[in-house]
Amino acid sequence: MAIELLALQGMRNFASLSISPSAQINLIHGSNGSGKTSLLESIHYLAYCKSFRTHKQKFLIQHGQPALTAFCKINGKQLGIERSVKGERRIKLNGEWLHSAAELASILPVQLLDPTMFKLLEGSPQYRREYLDWGVFHVEHEFISVWRQFKTAHKTRNALLRQGGGGEGEREIWHQSLAGLAKKITEMRKSYLTKLKPVFDEYMARLNPDIDVTMNFYQGWGKDKDYLQVLNDGWFSDLKMGFTQLGPQRADLRLKANGMPAVEVLSRGQQKMVVCALKLAQAKLFQVATKSPCIFLVDDLAAELDITHRKALCTLLEELECQVFVTAVEAAQIADCWSPSSNVKKFHVEHGRLTEE
């Protein structure tokens, strides 16, 4: 899986852009503020209909332009997204309009390695749940349907709590539904982690064998407790709080280094290696499940990494045989990290203009 053509109009500081990237390695260099990250952001936007830099999508549109357009050809498919300054969004796939962005994740599976990735260690459990569920979504086809059903039942129970509790019969119906769905979600998450752990350990050993990192799953309530009983026992406490306090919506992936929380004891460079190992492992499982590789967006590869660890990471990316877009301020920071056999294209960005070298 690789982007064959990428075209942008009115995206950030790119008035107009059209490139045919390498199916393997694409190196983008330029000074700060030139547009390197914006190029990666455009690919991410095509994959998720959102930016990894801002929650306010209107800022993606170039000042003075009525809309942005992002378009790509990938695996014989044509995908385009248009967003206006008024907030209107249109998605077209192979000439047909899509009403939801949910399909994009499988069409354009993107893994992002950028400064925000540290949130996987230092951020709230939500970031780690999103990481985990991205992987489960791609290997367990039933997951998205079960998760949506759980969210509906969870929302209904919370509404009952805010309204004073409702009747006992109504409460019992939703508790039974939530318990069954929670069991399925948790089983799928655990199954995925069973596959992920050994792959993560292998990548971690190759990136930094000096760090002993362990991964533990918190399902969202006590591991030895039945969730139906948890809901029943916690009813009056939840009623007081006005929401459901325990459940798969509170799950977490806990990472420790040498027995301590990884974020507390590892240097910034070591943390980056841990997150890279997580993303690489996830991409490997995706590739095994779908017979197709992810696309990696690597922003500022040189940050926090010396040349040895840069080369180690790049070697693993090459072994995945995936398409990579990687940025750096100086070309020399990323040019010598790749095998001579790889198909490498180099691009220079300056003032919103991209030229192939």
N, C-alpha and C positions, 0 to 999 in steps of 0.2 A: 504494500500500500504506500503510494507516494503521490504528492501533489505534482502534477505535470505542468500546470499553468496557474499562476496567481495574478489577479488583476485587482487594483484598488482605484477608487475614485472618491476624493473628498475625505479620506481617512487621515486624521491627525494632520501631520505636516506634509502628507503625500497628496499633491493635487491630482496626480495621475501616475499609475505605475503598472507595469506588466512585465513579469519575468517567467522564465522556464527554468525552475531550479533543478539541481541534480537530484536524482532519486536516492542518493546516499548523503553526502556531506555538503552543507552549504555554510560558508563562513562569511559573516557580515561584520565589517569593522567600520569605525568612524568615531568622531569626537562625541562627547556627551551632548545630548540634545539634538543630534543629527537625524534621528529617526530609526535607529537600530531596534530598540525595544518596540517601537510602533509596528514594525514589520512582523515581529513575533505576535504582537497583540492582535493583529489582523487575522492571523491564522487561528489563534485562540478564539476570536470572535466568530469565525466561521464554524468552529467546532461546538461552541457553547452558547452563542448569541449573547455573550457578556465579556467584559474586559477583566483581566487579572490585575489591573492598575487602579480602577475606579468603579464605584457602583453607579455613578451618574453617566449613563450612556451618551448623553448629549455632548459630553466633552470629547467623544471620539470623532465628532464631525468637525471638519476643518472650518475655522472661523470664516463666516461670510458665505458658506455653502449651504444649500437647502437640505442636503442629505448626504449620506455616505453609501457607497456601494462596494461590497467585497464579493469576489467571484473566484472560484477555483475549479479546475478539472482534476478529478482524482479517480483512478481505476475505471475510466470510461464514463464516469458520472459527472454531471455539471451541477454545481451548487452555487447559488447566489443569495446574498442577503442585502436588503436595502433598509436603511433606517433614516427617517426624516427628523428634522429639528423639533417637530411637533410630537415626536415619540412614536410615530406609526412605524411598524415593522412588517416587512414582507419577506418570506423565505420561499425560494423556488428551487426544486430539485428535478432535473431532467425535464424542465418545462412545466412541471406541475407545482401548484401552490401547496405549501405545507402549513397546517394550522397550529402545529406545535414544534418546539425546538427539541423535543425528546429524541427524535430520530437521528439527530445530528451526531450524537455521541458515538454511534456505531458506524456512521459514514466516515467520520473524521476523528479517529481515536487519538487524542493528543495528551502527551505527558509534558508537564511544565517544570523546568528547573530554573528558578529565578530567586531573587532575594525574599519573596514572599513565602518560599517553601519552608522556611524555618518555623512557620506557624504550625507545621505538622508536629513539632516537638514542644514549642513554647506557647502555642495558642490553645484555645478552648477545645474540649472534646469534639465539638462539632466538626473541626477540620479533620480529625482522625476518622470520624464516622464517615465523612464524605469520601475520604481516601479509600476506606474499607469498602463502602457500598459501591463505589465506581467499579472496583474489581469484581464484587459479587454480581453486579448488574450484568457484566459481560460474560460470566461463566454460568450463571443460574438464570435461565430465561424467565422463570416464574417470579423472580424476586421483585421486579418493578410492580407487578400486579398485586402481590401480597403486601408490599410496603404501602401502596396507595390505599388498600383496604384498611390497613392498620391505622394510617393517618386519619381516615374518615371516622373510624370507631373511636380513636383517641380524641379527636376533636369533639365528637358527640359526648363522650364521658366528661370532658372538661366543661362543656356547656351545661351538662346536668349539675356538675359541682357548683358552677357559678349561680345556677338557678335555685340552689338549695337542696339538690339531691334527687328529686323525682321519686317515683315509686320503686319499691323493692324489686318487683318483677322486671321493670324496665332496666334497672341497674344490673340485675343478674344476666339479662340477655347480652348487654354490652360487655360485661366482664368475661362471659364465656367466649364471646367473639374475640376480644382483645387477647385473651390467654392463648387461644389457638393460633392466632396470627403471630403473636410474639414468639411462640415456640418455633414456628416455621422460619421466621426471620433469623432467630438466634442460631438455629441449626445450620442455615445456609452460611451465615457469617463464620461460624466455627469451622465448617467444612472448608471454606475458602482459606481461612488462616492456617489450617493444617497443611494445605498445599503451599501457602506463601512462605511459611517459616523456614523450611530448608533452603529454598531459593534465596531468600533474604540472607540467611547465614552464609551461603556460598559467596554472594556478592560482597557482603561485609568483609569476609576473610580476604578477598582479593583487593578491596579498596583500602582497608586498614586493619590488618590482622591483630594489631595491638589492642583493639577495643573489643571487649566482651559485652555484646549487646543482647539483652533478652527482651522478648515480646510477650506480653500477657493481655488477655482479653477480659474486659469487664462487661458483662452482658447488660447491665443497667439495673440489676437488683442482685441480691445475694445468690451466689452460685448454687447453693444447696436448697433453695426455696422454690416452691411451685408458684408461678406467676399469678395464677388465679387466687391463691391464698394471699399473696402479697397485695393484690388489688382489694380483696375483701377486708384484710386486716388494716390496710392503710386508708380505708374509706373516710373515716372521721378526720384523720390528719389531712387528707387531701381536700376534704370539704372545707376545712379551716383555711387552707392555703389557696384554694380556688383552682387547682390544677393537679394533674396526675404527676406525682413526684418521681416515681420509679417506672422503668420499662425500657424497651429497646431504643427509645428516643433519647436515652441517657447513656447508651453504650460508649465504651472508650477502648482505645488501643494504647496500652501503657508500655513505654519503652524505658528500660533501665540499662545503665552501663556500669559494670562492676558492682551491681547491687543497688545503685543509687539512680534517681531520676536522671535520664540522659541529659536533659536540658540544664541541669544543675552542675554537672561535673565535666562535661565535654567542652573543649574549645570550639570556637565558631567553625573552624575548618573541619574538626571531627564531626560536629553536628551536620555539616553539609554532606559529609561522606555517608552518614547514617540515612539521611533523607534520600540521597542519590540511590543507595542500596534499596530502599523501600520502593522507589519509583521504577528502578530497573527490574526488581523482582515482579512487580505488578505487570510491567510490560511483557516480561517473559511468560507469565501465566496467560496473559491475553493472547499472546502469539500461539501458545500451545492450544488454547481453546478455540481460536478462530482461524488458525493457519494464516494469520496476517499480522504484520508488525504494527506497532504504534508509530506515531510521528513525535519526535522529541524537539521541544523548543528549549534551548539552553541560553539563558540571558546572562552575560558577563561571566563566562566560564572561569576566568582567571581569579575572580574574587574569592578570597580566603583559601585558595588552593595553590600549592607550589607546583612546579613543573612535573614532579614525579606523580602526584595525585591527579593532575590534569590528564596525563598520558594514560594512567590506569583507568580513569573514567572513560576516556575516548576509546580505548581498546574494547571495553565492555559494550559501548554503544555500537561499535563496528561489528562486534560478534552477534548482536541482535539483528543485524542486516536491516536496520530501519533508516528512515529518512530523518536527517538531523539538520536543524537550523540553529547555529550557534553564533553568539555575538561577543565582541571584545572591542575595547578602544583602539588597541594597536594590533595590527595583523599578525605580528610576530608572536603574540601571546597565544594564538590558537593555530597557527599555520603548521607547526612541526609536531602536532599531537596525533597525526593520523598515519595510517599505513600507506605506503606508496601505491598499493593496489586499489585503494579506494578512489571512487569517482568524486573529486572535490571541485566545487565551484566557489570562486571568491567574488564577493560583492563589496563595494565601497559606498557608504551613505554619507551625503553631505548636503545640508540644507534641504532635506526632503527629496533629494534626487538619488536614485540608486543606479549604479553602473557596475557592470560585470567586468572583472579584470582578467 
